[in-house]
Amino acid sequence: MRKRPGVLRLRYALMLAGLILLVAAFLPEREREREATGIVEAETQLARSDLVTISPELIREHNLTIDWDFQSSIAAMAQRYKVDFTAVVVMDACRGDVLALYGKNEEGENCSLCLNAYLGASLFKIVTAVAALDQGDVTSTSTFSYTGKPHTLYRYQLSTEPQRWSHKVTLARAFALSNNVVFGKLGTHQLREEPLLLTAMRLGFWKAPLSEVDCLPSTLFIPRTDYNLAELASGFNRQTRISPIHAAQMITAVLNSGSMVVPRLVQSGDAGLVDAMSDEAASELSSMMVKTVRAGTVSRAFRSVRYDRVLKHVTIGAKSGSINGDEPEGRRNWFVGFARHDSTGDAIAIACLVIRGDYYWIEADDFSRRIIRSYFSRPTTVAQKNS
């Protein structure tokens, strides 16, 4: 791929400076919006150390939004399936309440792990999909061609020249199967850098998702070459990092006509909304995520839901991601998605990260299915909506 060293470096330097100014201008406006909508800051800021172990006493003392029974069920599942490292966040997709914040590592329970940012892998395809749907003159049924294996990303695969052994696939299918080549070509040839970076900012990158406690923002690397653009757009890189809190927040836009809900860990006023994508993009992204569950990368874990007495009444959409990493060493296995009850409209957004070694009992998609089932199995879930 052709590199453009001098011009490209200047271009990205100017772009980055512009983004910093936009973020600086955006933050005060967001604070004014929070005041106008009645959202108040927590009187006492929580320390990260407060959230290492969550208990009923802690929930009462700080008036947390955590549902203790639900939190306990997730902890029990992690113990039952011998999960070595996990970070799980479940949000009420409409109110913004953080219903569960569970973390565990080799030393034991540590719920503050949910406040860190981890290698995001293919989760960034959500950002690329939104940029394409909103700014790339693309729909979920638009067709793309690719050469070679869909989960690799070699430079020759990014060529626009017709190839004898090319395959054709729709955007929805490429999203469901996490096709690196299609998303890499989207970034390099169709979107370029500005739509990707600006869409990432609208979706909450570079901004801490919580105000009540120190939570690392999700970040991404600034591409310097065409191949870097492909790496960024596909998530096939080791620089983009996403926090579970932010991952769950992004998904709320799918269920709120393109507006993300501001997460809250402490009971307060009404939840704030942030415009993240168009209503049309949210609708198409929702259908693409549902397709991922029914015939994509997580379909194996969800193949029996149509026969499940609880989950057959729930619409589930998702995006998965996997990448190897260190500290701790192991394969990062992501599941982010939504679940909405067909009758009550009760909806949650979930982000689940599992880091596994060579021997493991459960992966993020199966773990998430069990968490979703646990939530919708509770009698109060339906009762609250009907009251």
Short mmCIF file of the C-alpha atoms (twelve columns), coordinates in Angstrom:
data_MODEL
# 
_entry.id   MODEL 
# 
loop_
_atom_site.group_PDB 
_atom_site.id 
_atom_site.type_symbol 
_atom_site.label_atom_id 
_atom_site.label_alt_id 
_atom_site.label_comp_id 
_atom_site.label_asym_id 
_atom_site.label_seq_id 
_atom_site.Cartn_x 
_atom_site.Cartn_y 
_atom_site.Cartn_z 
_atom_site.pdbx_PDB_model_num 
ATOM 1   C CA . MET A 1   0.000   0.000   0.000   1 
ATOM 2   C CA . ARG A 2   1.149   3.506   -0.810  1 
ATOM 3   C CA . LYS A 3   2.320   5.641   2.124   1 
ATOM 4   C CA . ARG A 4   2.108   9.410   2.086   1 
ATOM 5   C CA . PRO A 5   4.549   10.345  4.842   1 
ATOM 6   C CA . GLY A 6   4.770   14.147  4.821   1 
ATOM 7   C CA . VAL A 7   1.252   15.096  3.758   1 
ATOM 8   C CA . LEU A 8   -0.326  12.284  5.761   1 
ATOM 9   C CA . ARG A 9   1.428   13.187  9.009   1 
ATOM 10  C CA . LEU A 10  0.412   16.843  8.640   1 
ATOM 11  C CA . ARG A 11  -3.143  15.866  7.786   1 
ATOM 12  C CA . TYR A 12  -3.521  13.669  10.837  1 
ATOM 13  C CA . ALA A 13  -1.866  16.210  13.110  1 
ATOM 14  C CA . LEU A 14  -4.384  18.837  12.013  1 
ATOM 15  C CA . MET A 15  -7.244  16.364  12.330  1 
ATOM 16  C CA . LEU A 16  -6.201  15.328  15.820  1 
ATOM 17  C CA . ALA A 17  -5.939  18.967  16.888  1 
ATOM 18  C CA . GLY A 18  -9.432  19.563  15.533  1 
ATOM 19  C CA . LEU A 19  -10.801 16.567  17.385  1 
ATOM 20  C CA . ILE A 20  -9.270  17.777  20.642  1 
ATOM 21  C CA . LEU A 21  -10.934 21.164  20.158  1 
ATOM 22  C CA . LEU A 22  -14.251 19.480  19.392  1 
ATOM 23  C CA . VAL A 23  -14.025 17.363  22.527  1 
ATOM 24  C CA . ALA A 24  -13.133 20.413  24.609  1 
ATOM 25  C CA . ALA A 25  -16.120 22.272  23.201  1 
ATOM 26  C CA . PHE A 26  -18.408 19.282  23.633  1 
ATOM 27  C CA . LEU A 27  -17.773 18.604  27.321  1 
ATOM 28  C CA . PRO A 28  -19.140 21.880  28.756  1 
ATOM 29  C CA . GLU A 29  -22.200 21.555  26.523  1 
ATOM 30  C CA . ARG A 30  -22.791 18.073  27.869  1 
ATOM 31  C CA . GLU A 31  -22.566 19.391  31.444  1 
ATOM 32  C CA . ARG A 32  -25.203 22.013  30.617  1 
ATOM 33  C CA . GLU A 33  -27.409 19.289  29.149  1 
ATOM 34  C CA . ARG A 34  -27.060 17.257  32.333  1 
ATOM 35  C CA . GLU A 35  -28.206 20.245  34.411  1 
ATOM 36  C CA . ALA A 36  -31.105 20.959  32.070  1 
ATOM 37  C CA . THR A 37  -32.357 17.367  32.229  1 
ATOM 38  C CA . GLY A 38  -32.159 17.261  36.004  1 
ATOM 39  C CA . ILE A 39  -29.185 14.921  36.215  1 
ATOM 40  C CA . VAL A 40  -27.169 15.659  39.326  1 
ATOM 41  C CA . GLU A 41  -23.666 14.557  40.126  1 
ATOM 42  C CA . ALA A 42  -23.252 12.173  43.017  1 
ATOM 43  C CA . GLU A 43  -22.562 14.089  46.216  1 
ATOM 44  C CA . THR A 44  -19.747 11.726  47.071  1 
ATOM 45  C CA . GLN A 45  -17.509 10.436  44.308  1 
ATOM 46  C CA . LEU A 46  -16.870 6.714   44.608  1 
ATOM 47  C CA . ALA A 47  -13.306 5.465   44.748  1 
ATOM 48  C CA . ARG A 48  -12.370 2.580   42.491  1 
ATOM 49  C CA . SER A 49  -11.372 0.654   45.604  1 
ATOM 50  C CA . ASP A 50  -14.967 0.940   46.853  1 
ATOM 51  C CA . LEU A 51  -16.106 -1.212  43.938  1 
ATOM 52  C CA . VAL A 52  -13.680 -4.099  44.304  1 
ATOM 53  C CA . THR A 53  -16.338 -6.049  46.198  1 
ATOM 54  C CA . ILE A 54  -19.975 -5.020  45.827  1 
ATOM 55  C CA . SER A 55  -22.271 -5.872  48.729  1 
ATOM 56  C CA . PRO A 56  -25.845 -5.018  49.786  1 
ATOM 57  C CA . GLU A 57  -24.354 -2.655  52.373  1 
ATOM 58  C CA . LEU A 58  -22.346 -0.801  49.713  1 
ATOM 59  C CA . ILE A 59  -25.425 -0.526  47.491  1 
ATOM 60  C CA . ARG A 60  -27.466 0.994   50.324  1 
ATOM 61  C CA . GLU A 61  -24.677 3.268   51.555  1 
ATOM 62  C CA . HIS A 62  -24.050 4.877   48.162  1 
ATOM 63  C CA . ASN A 63  -27.558 4.448   46.716  1 
ATOM 64  C CA . LEU A 64  -26.192 2.420   43.809  1 
ATOM 65  C CA . THR A 65  -28.286 1.269   40.863  1 
ATOM 66  C CA . ILE A 66  -26.917 -2.286  41.178  1 
ATOM 67  C CA . ASP A 67  -29.541 -5.048  41.457  1 
ATOM 68  C CA . TRP A 68  -28.045 -7.230  44.185  1 
ATOM 69  C CA . ASP A 69  -29.934 -10.432 43.309  1 
ATOM 70  C CA . PHE A 70  -28.928 -10.117 39.660  1 
ATOM 71  C CA . GLN A 71  -25.331 -9.261  40.581  1 
ATOM 72  C CA . SER A 72  -25.200 -12.335 42.831  1 
ATOM 73  C CA . SER A 73  -26.484 -14.608 40.069  1 
ATOM 74  C CA . ILE A 74  -23.667 -13.473 37.753  1 
ATOM 75  C CA . ALA A 75  -21.090 -14.044 40.488  1 
ATOM 76  C CA . ALA A 76  -22.458 -17.542 41.069  1 
ATOM 77  C CA . MET A 77  -22.226 -18.341 37.351  1 
ATOM 78  C CA . ALA A 78  -18.612 -17.153 37.199  1 
ATOM 79  C CA . GLN A 79  -17.771 -19.449 40.096  1 
ATOM 80  C CA . ARG A 80  -19.701 -22.387 38.670  1 
ATOM 81  C CA . TYR A 81  -17.940 -22.225 35.305  1 
ATOM 82  C CA . LYS A 82  -14.519 -21.488 36.803  1 
ATOM 83  C CA . VAL A 83  -14.027 -18.228 34.913  1 
ATOM 84  C CA . ASP A 84  -10.469 -16.982 35.486  1 
ATOM 85  C CA . PHE A 85  -10.963 -13.398 34.303  1 
ATOM 86  C CA . THR A 86  -14.155 -11.584 33.410  1 
ATOM 87  C CA . ALA A 87  -15.670 -8.109  33.370  1 
ATOM 88  C CA . VAL A 88  -19.445 -7.908  32.945  1 
ATOM 89  C CA . VAL A 89  -21.650 -4.818  32.712  1 
ATOM 90  C CA . VAL A 90  -25.424 -4.913  32.301  1 
ATOM 91  C CA . MET A 91  -27.365 -1.666  31.816  1 
ATOM 92  C CA . ASP A 92  -31.032 -0.814  31.672  1 
ATOM 93  C CA . ALA A 93  -31.096 0.270   28.037  1 
ATOM 94  C CA . CYS A 94  -33.658 3.031   28.587  1 
ATOM 95  C CA . ARG A 95  -32.916 4.394   32.070  1 
ATOM 96  C CA . GLY A 96  -29.137 4.032   32.004  1 
ATOM 97  C CA . ASP A 97  -29.012 2.263   35.373  1 
ATOM 98  C CA . VAL A 98  -26.027 -0.042  35.751  1 
ATOM 99  C CA . LEU A 99  -27.810 -3.177  36.972  1 
ATOM 100 C CA . ALA A 100 -24.720 -5.365  37.281  1 
ATOM 101 C CA . LEU A 101 -21.018 -4.581  37.512  1 
ATOM 102 C CA . TYR A 102 -19.114 -7.789  38.067  1 
ATOM 103 C CA . GLY A 103 -15.421 -8.556  37.689  1 
ATOM 104 C CA . LYS A 104 -13.149 -11.410 38.625  1 
ATOM 105 C CA . ASN A 105 -9.483  -12.267 38.157  1 
ATOM 106 C CA . GLU A 106 -7.127  -14.930 39.472  1 
ATOM 107 C CA . GLU A 107 -7.089  -13.226 42.877  1 
ATOM 108 C CA . GLY A 108 -10.866 -13.326 43.220  1 
ATOM 109 C CA . GLU A 109 -13.740 -10.897 42.809  1 
ATOM 110 C CA . ASN A 110 -12.760 -7.411  41.637  1 
ATOM 111 C CA . CYS A 111 -15.669 -5.486  40.172  1 
ATOM 112 C CA . SER A 112 -13.484 -2.442  39.472  1 
ATOM 113 C CA . LEU A 113 -12.077 -4.389  36.500  1 
ATOM 114 C CA . CYS A 114 -15.154 -3.179  34.604  1 
ATOM 115 C CA . LEU A 115 -13.757 0.355   34.789  1 
ATOM 116 C CA . ASN A 116 -10.636 -0.491  32.772  1 
ATOM 117 C CA . ALA A 117 -10.253 -0.487  28.978  1 
ATOM 118 C CA . TYR A 118 -9.222  -3.630  27.093  1 
ATOM 119 C CA . LEU A 119 -8.234  -4.567  23.543  1 
ATOM 120 C CA . GLY A 120 -11.443 -4.052  21.596  1 
ATOM 121 C CA . ALA A 121 -10.847 -6.407  18.651  1 
ATOM 122 C CA . SER A 122 -13.836 -6.581  16.288  1 
ATOM 123 C CA . LEU A 123 -16.093 -4.466  18.510  1 
ATOM 124 C CA . PHE A 124 -14.873 -1.470  16.504  1 
ATOM 125 C CA . LYS A 125 -16.788 -2.867  13.532  1 
ATOM 126 C CA . ILE A 126 -19.828 -1.345  15.263  1 
ATOM 127 C CA . VAL A 127 -18.303 2.112   14.761  1 
ATOM 128 C CA . THR A 128 -17.383 1.351   11.151  1 
ATOM 129 C CA . ALA A 129 -20.878 0.035   10.435  1 
ATOM 130 C CA . VAL A 130 -22.476 3.196   11.840  1 
ATOM 131 C CA . ALA A 131 -20.103 5.414   9.843   1 
ATOM 132 C CA . ALA A 132 -20.911 3.470   6.672   1 
ATOM 133 C CA . LEU A 133 -24.675 3.559   7.239   1 
ATOM 134 C CA . ASP A 134 -24.757 7.258   8.141   1 
ATOM 135 C CA . GLN A 135 -22.037 8.693   5.906   1 
ATOM 136 C CA . GLY A 136 -21.000 6.080   3.371   1 
ATOM 137 C CA . ASP A 137 -24.125 5.778   1.204   1 
ATOM 138 C CA . VAL A 138 -24.361 2.144   2.313   1 
ATOM 139 C CA . THR A 139 -27.200 -0.063  3.559   1 
ATOM 140 C CA . SER A 140 -27.158 -3.437  5.267   1 
ATOM 141 C CA . THR A 141 -27.953 -5.064  1.915   1 
ATOM 142 C CA . SER A 142 -25.107 -3.369  0.003   1 
ATOM 143 C CA . THR A 143 -22.795 -5.950  -1.570  1 
ATOM 144 C CA . PHE A 144 -19.019 -6.096  -1.198  1 
ATOM 145 C CA . SER A 145 -16.356 -8.412  -2.585  1 
ATOM 146 C CA . TYR A 146 -13.379 -9.917  -0.813  1 
ATOM 147 C CA . THR A 147 -10.548 -12.309 -1.571  1 
ATOM 148 C CA . GLY A 148 -9.006  -14.894 0.702   1 
ATOM 149 C CA . LYS A 149 -10.077 -15.810 4.202   1 
ATOM 150 C CA . PRO A 150 -12.521 -13.382 5.834   1 
ATOM 151 C CA . HIS A 151 -10.745 -13.327 9.214   1 
ATOM 152 C CA . THR A 152 -7.297  -12.355 7.907   1 
ATOM 153 C CA . LEU A 153 -6.174  -8.905  6.767   1 
ATOM 154 C CA . TYR A 154 -3.299  -8.952  4.290   1 
ATOM 155 C CA . ARG A 155 -2.425  -5.987  2.122   1 
ATOM 156 C CA . TYR A 156 -3.222  -7.839  -1.096  1 
ATOM 157 C CA . GLN A 157 -6.769  -8.417  0.196   1 
ATOM 158 C CA . LEU A 158 -7.411  -4.664  0.198   1 
ATOM 159 C CA . SER A 159 -6.908  -4.314  -3.543  1 
ATOM 160 C CA . THR A 160 -9.827  -2.965  -5.577  1 
ATOM 161 C CA . GLU A 161 -8.706  -4.849  -8.683  1 
ATOM 162 C CA . PRO A 162 -11.078 -7.648  -9.767  1 
ATOM 163 C CA . GLN A 163 -9.881  -11.016 -8.504  1 
ATOM 164 C CA . ARG A 164 -10.662 -14.379 -10.043 1 
ATOM 165 C CA . TRP A 165 -11.520 -16.001 -6.711  1 
ATOM 166 C CA . SER A 166 -13.447 -13.132 -5.139  1 
ATOM 167 C CA . HIS A 167 -16.489 -13.734 -2.943  1 
ATOM 168 C CA . LYS A 168 -19.479 -11.423 -2.618  1 
ATOM 169 C CA . VAL A 169 -21.239 -10.694 0.649   1 
ATOM 170 C CA . THR A 170 -23.713 -8.135  2.005   1 
ATOM 171 C CA . LEU A 171 -22.743 -5.709  4.752   1 
ATOM 172 C CA . ALA A 172 -25.135 -7.491  7.129   1 
ATOM 173 C CA . ARG A 173 -23.510 -10.840 6.409   1 
ATOM 174 C CA . ALA A 174 -20.008 -9.378  6.720   1 
ATOM 175 C CA . PHE A 175 -20.968 -7.887  10.101  1 
ATOM 176 C CA . ALA A 176 -22.548 -11.124 11.332  1 
ATOM 177 C CA . LEU A 177 -19.464 -13.157 10.409  1 
ATOM 178 C CA . SER A 178 -17.000 -10.398 11.421  1 
ATOM 179 C CA . ASN A 179 -15.372 -10.182 7.984   1 
ATOM 180 C CA . ASN A 180 -12.103 -8.272  8.431   1 
ATOM 181 C CA . VAL A 181 -11.489 -7.804  4.711   1 
ATOM 182 C CA . VAL A 182 -14.839 -6.174  3.939   1 
ATOM 183 C CA . PHE A 183 -14.580 -3.803  6.894   1 
ATOM 184 C CA . GLY A 184 -10.944 -3.068  6.121   1 
ATOM 185 C CA . LYS A 185 -11.857 -2.109  2.542   1 
ATOM 186 C CA . LEU A 186 -14.742 -0.008  3.847   1 
ATOM 187 C CA . GLY A 187 -12.301 2.023   5.908   1 
ATOM 188 C CA . THR A 188 -9.592  2.315   3.268   1 
ATOM 189 C CA . HIS A 189 -11.582 2.891   0.084   1 
ATOM 190 C CA . GLN A 190 -15.020 4.152   1.032   1 
ATOM 191 C CA . LEU A 191 -14.992 5.975   4.356   1 
ATOM 192 C CA . ARG A 192 -11.428 7.179   4.926   1 
ATOM 193 C CA . GLU A 193 -10.353 8.604   8.275   1 
ATOM 194 C CA . GLU A 194 -12.653 11.560  9.026   1 
ATOM 195 C CA . PRO A 195 -15.980 9.660   9.179   1 
ATOM 196 C CA . LEU A 196 -14.420 6.896   11.273  1 
ATOM 197 C CA . LEU A 197 -12.859 9.215   13.838  1 
ATOM 198 C CA . LEU A 198 -15.847 11.539  14.075  1 
ATOM 199 C CA . THR A 199 -18.266 8.617   14.406  1 
ATOM 200 C CA . ALA A 200 -16.065 7.169   17.139  1 
ATOM 201 C CA . MET A 201 -16.274 10.476  18.982  1 
ATOM 202 C CA . ARG A 202 -20.064 10.597  18.642  1 
ATOM 203 C CA . LEU A 203 -20.209 7.071   20.035  1 
ATOM 204 C CA . GLY A 204 -18.286 8.085   23.135  1 
ATOM 205 C CA . PHE A 205 -14.620 7.344   22.457  1 
ATOM 206 C CA . TRP A 206 -12.144 9.542   24.374  1 
ATOM 207 C CA . LYS A 207 -14.804 10.339  27.016  1 
ATOM 208 C CA . ALA A 208 -15.117 8.688   30.423  1 
ATOM 209 C CA . PRO A 209 -18.558 7.001   30.432  1 
ATOM 210 C CA . LEU A 210 -19.204 7.386   34.178  1 
ATOM 211 C CA . SER A 211 -19.169 10.538  36.309  1 
ATOM 212 C CA . GLU A 212 -19.500 8.895   39.731  1 
ATOM 213 C CA . VAL A 213 -16.207 7.015   39.642  1 
ATOM 214 C CA . ASP A 214 -12.941 7.134   37.707  1 
ATOM 215 C CA . CYS A 215 -13.523 5.039   34.575  1 
ATOM 216 C CA . LEU A 216 -11.000 4.851   31.750  1 
ATOM 217 C CA . PRO A 217 -12.284 6.105   28.388  1 
ATOM 218 C CA . SER A 218 -12.191 3.972   25.278  1 
ATOM 219 C CA . THR A 219 -9.402  4.996   22.910  1 
ATOM 220 C CA . LEU A 220 -8.178  4.204   19.416  1 
ATOM 221 C CA . PHE A 221 -5.012  4.750   17.473  1 
ATOM 222 C CA . ILE A 222 -4.664  7.413   14.800  1 
ATOM 223 C CA . PRO A 223 -3.925  5.654   11.473  1 
ATOM 224 C CA . ARG A 224 -0.942  6.799   9.423   1 
ATOM 225 C CA . THR A 225 -1.235  4.622   6.310   1 
ATOM 226 C CA . ASP A 226 -3.971  3.095   4.202   1 
ATOM 227 C CA . TYR A 227 -3.295  -0.254  5.825   1 
ATOM 228 C CA . ASN A 228 -3.652  1.381   9.265   1 
ATOM 229 C CA . LEU A 229 -7.096  2.558   8.178   1 
ATOM 230 C CA . ALA A 230 -8.041  -1.023  7.350   1 
ATOM 231 C CA . GLU A 231 -6.711  -2.182  10.721  1 
ATOM 232 C CA . LEU A 232 -8.733  0.469   12.514  1 
ATOM 233 C CA . ALA A 233 -11.981 -0.094  10.594  1 
ATOM 234 C CA . SER A 234 -11.896 -3.863  11.061  1 
ATOM 235 C CA . GLY A 235 -10.680 -3.839  14.661  1 
ATOM 236 C CA . PHE A 236 -7.696  -5.918  13.549  1 
ATOM 237 C CA . ASN A 237 -5.154  -4.064  15.688  1 
ATOM 238 C CA . ARG A 238 -3.651  -3.972  19.164  1 
ATOM 239 C CA . GLN A 239 -4.175  -0.281  19.929  1 
ATOM 240 C CA . THR A 240 -7.950  0.246   20.112  1 
ATOM 241 C CA . ARG A 241 -9.152  -0.247  23.675  1 
ATOM 242 C CA . ILE A 242 -12.745 -0.331  24.925  1 
ATOM 243 C CA . SER A 243 -14.162 -0.402  28.439  1 
ATOM 244 C CA . PRO A 244 -17.098 -2.723  29.225  1 
ATOM 245 C CA . ILE A 245 -19.096 0.249   30.562  1 
ATOM 246 C CA . HIS A 246 -18.664 2.134   27.292  1 
ATOM 247 C CA . ALA A 247 -19.325 -0.970  25.178  1 
ATOM 248 C CA . ALA A 248 -22.699 -1.425  26.879  1 
ATOM 249 C CA . GLN A 249 -23.455 2.280   26.510  1 
ATOM 250 C CA . MET A 250 -22.859 2.212   22.740  1 
ATOM 251 C CA . ILE A 251 -25.422 -0.558  22.363  1 
ATOM 252 C CA . THR A 252 -28.162 1.502   24.030  1 
ATOM 253 C CA . ALA A 253 -28.266 3.713   20.922  1 
ATOM 254 C CA . VAL A 254 -29.616 0.761   18.938  1 
ATOM 255 C CA . LEU A 255 -32.680 0.627   21.207  1 
ATOM 256 C CA . ASN A 256 -33.248 4.389   21.497  1 
ATOM 257 C CA . SER A 257 -33.532 5.515   17.878  1 
ATOM 258 C CA . GLY A 258 -29.851 6.410   17.702  1 
ATOM 259 C CA . SER A 259 -29.463 8.130   21.090  1 
ATOM 260 C CA . MET A 260 -27.049 6.677   23.648  1 
ATOM 261 C CA . VAL A 261 -28.133 6.649   27.278  1 
ATOM 262 C CA . VAL A 262 -25.685 8.132   29.774  1 
ATOM 263 C CA . PRO A 263 -24.815 5.337   32.241  1 
ATOM 264 C CA . ARG A 264 -25.331 5.974   35.928  1 
ATOM 265 C CA . LEU A 265 -24.088 3.993   38.891  1 
ATOM 266 C CA . VAL A 266 -25.775 6.141   41.549  1 
ATOM 267 C CA . GLN A 267 -29.525 6.740   41.681  1 
ATOM 268 C CA . SER A 268 -30.255 10.247  40.396  1 
ATOM 269 C CA . GLY A 269 -32.645 12.079  38.093  1 
ATOM 270 C CA . ASP A 270 -33.694 11.101  34.597  1 
ATOM 271 C CA . ALA A 271 -31.076 9.592   32.312  1 
ATOM 272 C CA . GLY A 272 -29.425 11.851  29.765  1 
ATOM 273 C CA . LEU A 273 -29.304 11.056  26.044  1 
ATOM 274 C CA . VAL A 274 -26.513 11.729  23.560  1 
ATOM 275 C CA . ASP A 275 -27.113 11.656  19.799  1 
ATOM 276 C CA . ALA A 276 -24.860 8.950   18.375  1 
ATOM 277 C CA . MET A 277 -26.358 7.870   15.043  1 
ATOM 278 C CA . SER A 278 -29.408 8.361   12.868  1 
ATOM 279 C CA . ASP A 279 -32.648 6.500   13.530  1 
ATOM 280 C CA . GLU A 280 -32.179 4.670   10.222  1 
ATOM 281 C CA . ALA A 281 -28.661 3.551   11.120  1 
ATOM 282 C CA . ALA A 282 -29.859 2.351   14.532  1 
ATOM 283 C CA . SER A 283 -32.603 0.289   12.900  1 
ATOM 284 C CA . GLU A 284 -30.249 -1.305  10.376  1 
ATOM 285 C CA . LEU A 285 -27.574 -1.957  12.997  1 
ATOM 286 C CA . SER A 286 -30.205 -3.639  15.171  1 
ATOM 287 C CA . SER A 287 -31.147 -6.038  12.373  1 
ATOM 288 C CA . MET A 288 -27.462 -6.762  11.676  1 
ATOM 289 C CA . MET A 289 -26.867 -7.579  15.339  1 
ATOM 290 C CA . VAL A 290 -29.904 -9.874  15.409  1 
ATOM 291 C CA . LYS A 291 -28.506 -11.623 12.337  1 
ATOM 292 C CA . THR A 292 -25.221 -12.141 14.217  1 
ATOM 293 C CA . VAL A 293 -27.127 -14.089 16.875  1 
ATOM 294 C CA . ARG A 294 -29.209 -16.103 14.426  1 
ATOM 295 C CA . ALA A 295 -26.612 -16.890 11.765  1 
ATOM 296 C CA . GLY A 296 -23.305 -15.319 12.737  1 
ATOM 297 C CA . THR A 297 -20.340 -15.641 15.053  1 
ATOM 298 C CA . VAL A 298 -22.398 -16.288 18.206  1 
ATOM 299 C CA . SER A 299 -25.169 -18.395 16.652  1 
ATOM 300 C CA . ARG A 300 -23.836 -21.633 18.086  1 
ATOM 301 C CA . ALA A 301 -24.290 -20.400 21.661  1 
ATOM 302 C CA . PHE A 302 -27.816 -19.149 20.894  1 
ATOM 303 C CA . ARG A 303 -29.093 -21.889 18.593  1 
ATOM 304 C CA . SER A 304 -31.519 -23.289 21.191  1 
ATOM 305 C CA . VAL A 305 -33.100 -19.998 22.312  1 
ATOM 306 C CA . ARG A 306 -36.148 -20.472 20.093  1 
ATOM 307 C CA . TYR A 307 -37.072 -23.480 22.227  1 
ATOM 308 C CA . ASP A 308 -36.198 -21.903 25.574  1 
ATOM 309 C CA . ARG A 309 -39.275 -21.032 27.641  1 
ATOM 310 C CA . VAL A 310 -37.717 -17.690 28.669  1 
ATOM 311 C CA . LEU A 311 -35.537 -16.608 25.754  1 
ATOM 312 C CA . LYS A 312 -38.045 -17.448 23.008  1 
ATOM 313 C CA . HIS A 313 -39.858 -14.265 24.067  1 
ATOM 314 C CA . VAL A 314 -36.714 -12.114 23.904  1 
ATOM 315 C CA . THR A 315 -35.118 -10.476 20.843  1 
ATOM 316 C CA . ILE A 316 -31.331 -10.600 21.124  1 
ATOM 317 C CA . GLY A 317 -28.683 -8.852  19.030  1 
ATOM 318 C CA . ALA A 318 -24.925 -8.960  19.417  1 
ATOM 319 C CA . LYS A 319 -21.392 -8.329  18.209  1 
ATOM 320 C CA . SER A 320 -18.471 -10.510 19.200  1 
ATOM 321 C CA . GLY A 321 -14.722 -10.010 19.158  1 
ATOM 322 C CA . SER A 322 -11.604 -12.040 19.939  1 
ATOM 323 C CA . ILE A 323 -7.916  -11.214 20.179  1 
ATOM 324 C CA . ASN A 324 -4.884  -12.526 22.052  1 
ATOM 325 C CA . GLY A 325 -3.190  -10.319 24.621  1 
ATOM 326 C CA . ASP A 326 -0.977  -10.045 27.675  1 
ATOM 327 C CA . GLU A 327 -1.456  -8.900  31.269  1 
ATOM 328 C CA . PRO A 328 -3.123  -11.214 31.828  1 
ATOM 329 C CA . GLU A 329 -2.029  -13.542 29.081  1 
ATOM 330 C CA . GLY A 330 -4.863  -15.172 27.205  1 
ATOM 331 C CA . ARG A 331 -7.489  -14.730 24.544  1 
ATOM 332 C CA . ARG A 332 -9.817  -11.771 24.977  1 
ATOM 333 C CA . ASN A 333 -13.305 -12.973 24.152  1 
ATOM 334 C CA . TRP A 334 -16.000 -10.255 23.862  1 
ATOM 335 C CA . PHE A 335 -19.771 -10.293 23.653  1 
ATOM 336 C CA . VAL A 336 -21.683 -7.031  23.489  1 
ATOM 337 C CA . GLY A 337 -25.356 -6.883  22.711  1 
ATOM 338 C CA . PHE A 338 -28.927 -6.104  23.636  1 
ATOM 339 C CA . ALA A 339 -31.900 -8.147  24.796  1 
ATOM 340 C CA . ARG A 340 -35.481 -6.864  24.633  1 
ATOM 341 C CA . HIS A 341 -38.603 -8.642  25.878  1 
ATOM 342 C CA . ASP A 342 -41.124 -8.870  23.042  1 
ATOM 343 C CA . SER A 343 -44.160 -8.288  25.288  1 
ATOM 344 C CA . THR A 344 -43.023 -5.850  27.963  1 
ATOM 345 C CA . GLY A 345 -40.372 -3.914  26.040  1 
ATOM 346 C CA . ASP A 346 -37.993 -4.327  28.983  1 
ATOM 347 C CA . ALA A 347 -34.501 -4.028  27.482  1 
ATOM 348 C CA . ILE A 348 -30.917 -4.371  28.641  1 
ATOM 349 C CA . ALA A 349 -27.507 -3.763  27.090  1 
ATOM 350 C CA . ILE A 350 -24.718 -6.136  28.046  1 
ATOM 351 C CA . ALA A 351 -20.947 -6.136  27.654  1 
ATOM 352 C CA . CYS A 352 -19.106 -9.279  28.681  1 
ATOM 353 C CA . LEU A 353 -15.358 -9.825  28.442  1 
ATOM 354 C CA . VAL A 354 -13.835 -13.206 29.250  1 
ATOM 355 C CA . ILE A 355 -10.067 -13.746 29.125  1 
ATOM 356 C CA . ARG A 356 -9.344  -17.431 28.820  1 
ATOM 357 C CA . GLY A 357 -6.282  -19.621 28.682  1 
ATOM 358 C CA . ASP A 358 -5.778  -22.965 26.968  1 
ATOM 359 C CA . TYR A 359 -8.296  -24.671 29.235  1 
ATOM 360 C CA . TYR A 360 -11.664 -23.080 29.891  1 
ATOM 361 C CA . TRP A 361 -15.257 -23.970 30.696  1 
ATOM 362 C CA . ILE A 362 -17.203 -21.131 29.106  1 
ATOM 363 C CA . GLU A 363 -16.810 -18.315 26.573  1 
ATOM 364 C CA . ALA A 364 -18.320 -14.843 26.537  1 
ATOM 365 C CA . ASP A 365 -21.232 -15.663 24.227  1 
ATOM 366 C CA . ASP A 366 -22.433 -18.634 26.295  1 
ATOM 367 C CA . PHE A 367 -21.837 -16.721 29.535  1 
ATOM 368 C CA . SER A 368 -23.858 -13.774 28.181  1 
ATOM 369 C CA . ARG A 369 -26.736 -16.019 27.111  1 
ATOM 370 C CA . ARG A 370 -26.964 -17.354 30.650  1 
ATOM 371 C CA . ILE A 371 -26.816 -13.833 32.092  1 
ATOM 372 C CA . ILE A 372 -29.596 -12.655 29.763  1 
ATOM 373 C CA . ARG A 373 -31.707 -15.655 30.704  1 
ATOM 374 C CA . SER A 374 -31.120 -14.986 34.392  1 
ATOM 375 C CA . TYR A 375 -32.325 -11.406 33.995  1 
ATOM 376 C CA . PHE A 376 -35.518 -12.257 32.130  1 
ATOM 377 C CA . SER A 377 -36.268 -15.251 34.361  1 
ATOM 378 C CA . ARG A 378 -36.947 -13.004 37.337  1 
ATOM 379 C CA . PRO A 379 -40.669 -12.474 38.047  1 
ATOM 380 C CA . THR A 380 -39.987 -8.815  38.879  1 
ATOM 381 C CA . THR A 381 -38.767 -8.119  35.339  1 
ATOM 382 C CA . VAL A 382 -42.250 -8.579  33.882  1 
ATOM 383 C CA . ALA A 383 -44.083 -7.340  36.943  1 
ATOM 384 C CA . GLN A 384 -42.284 -4.007  37.004  1 
ATOM 385 C CA . LYS A 385 -43.206 -3.280  33.400  1 
ATOM 386 C CA . ASN A 386 -46.848 -4.169  33.958  1 
ATOM 387 C CA . SER A 387 -47.232 -2.173  37.187  1 
# 
